[in-house]
C-alpha cells in the first residue's frame, strides 16, 4: 500500500465512520517500531506503522486508523482526545477502533537441551555452555537452535 492509497483510505474512513472530512496528511512512518500509529497535535497529521498492514492486513490497519481518527476529530472539536478521557473511549467503542496495537516485534530465543535429563531451556541471551549447566540435574547443555516467539 502506498502513501496515496493510505491517504484515500483514511479520508474514506473519516467520512463513513465519523461523518466528517479528514483535511490533513496521512502517511506511513518507517521509524515507528512499537506503536501502530501516531497523531501529531501541532500539525494534525497522522503517521502509521507499515508493519501493521504487512503483518495483520487491512482489517487491523483500519482499526488503527479509526483509533487515530478518534484522537484527530476529538482534538479538532476541543473535546477529550487522550486515552484516559471518557469521550475518547466512547467514540472508539462506537466506531470499532482498536484500543491496543497487536504485537509488532518478535523476540529471538536460543534453545538449549540438557544432555542428561533432556530438558529444553529457552533463553533470550546466548550462554556459555562450557560454564553453565542444567539447573535441574547439573548436566551439560547443548545448543540446538534459535527460534522466534
N, C-alpha and C positions, 0 to 999 in steps of 0.2 A: 504494500500500500504506500502510495506517495503522499507527500505533504498536501498536495492539491486535493487528492481523494479524501484525506483526513479532514481538511477544511470543509469540504462539501458535506461529509458525514456529520460533523459537529453542527453545522448550520441546519441540516435536516432534523437532527435530534432535538435541537433547541426549538425549532418551530413546532414539531409534533408533540413533544413531551412537556414543554414549558410554555408554548403559545406565545413566545417572544423571540425576536431575532437575536442572533449572535453576530455582533458587529466588529469583532477583533480577530486576531490571528490565532490559529491553532496549528501546532507543528510537532513533529517527533523530535525528541531531545535525546541523543545518544549518551549524554552524561548522567542521566537518571539511572540508578542501579537498583535501589530497593523500593522505590515508590512507583505507582502506576501512572500518576500524573501530577501536575502542579499548576496552581492558579497564581498569577502574578498580580498582587494588589495594585501596584502602581500603573502598569500598562494594560491590565485586564486581559492579557494574553494567556493562552493555555499551552502547556507542554505535556507530551505524553511519551511514555516509555514504549519503544517499539517491541520490546521483549514480550509485553502482554499480548500483542497481536500475534507474534510469531509462535509463542508457546501455547496460548489458550484460544486463539482465534478471535473472530469478530464479535461474537456474543459477549465475551468478557470485556473486550475493548469498549463496547457500547455501554456496559455497566460503569466502567471507569470514566467514560466521557460524561455520563449522567451525573456522577459524583462531582466532577469538576465544574460542570454547568450549574449545579446547586450552589457551589461557592460563588460562581460568577453572577448569577441572577440575584441571589440574596444580597451580595455586596453592592451591586449596582443600584438596587432599590433601597439600600440603607437598613436592611434587616440583619438579624444574627446569622452570619455566614460561617462561623467557626464550628469545628466538630462537636464542641460541648453544648452548643445552642440548641434549644428545643425546636426552633423553626427549621434549622438545618436538618435535624433528624427526621422531622415530619415530612419535609419536602423530599428527602432522599428515599424514604419509605414509599411515598406516593408515586414517584416516578420509576422506582425499581432500580436505583443505582446501588453499586456495591459499597459496603461500609469499609471493607478492607481489601487490599490487593492480594491476590493469591501469591504464593512464594515464587520469586523470580530467579533466585540464585540457588545453586546446588552445592553441596559440600562434598569434598573428596575424602574418603576414608581408606586407610590402609588396613588390610585384613591379614591377621597372623593366625597360625594354628599351633597349639601345643603338641609336641611330638610324643608326649607321654599320654595325656588324657584326651587328646583330640578336640579340646575346646577351642572354638573360634573367638578371636579377640579383635574388635574393631577399634581403631584409633584414628584421630584426625592427624596427628603428627607421627612421623616415622620414629621408630625406636631402634636402638642399637641391640640387635638380637644376641650379640656376644655378652652384653652387660645385663640385660633384663631377662627375667624368666617368668613363667606362668604363675599367676597369683594363687591358683588353687593347689597345684601339686609341685611347684618349683621345677617343672620340666622345661626343656629348651624350646624356644619359639622359632617358627619358620615363616618367612614372609610368603603370602600366597598371591595377592593381587590388590589393585587399587579399584575402588568402586565409587559410584556417585549415589548420594542419598539426598 
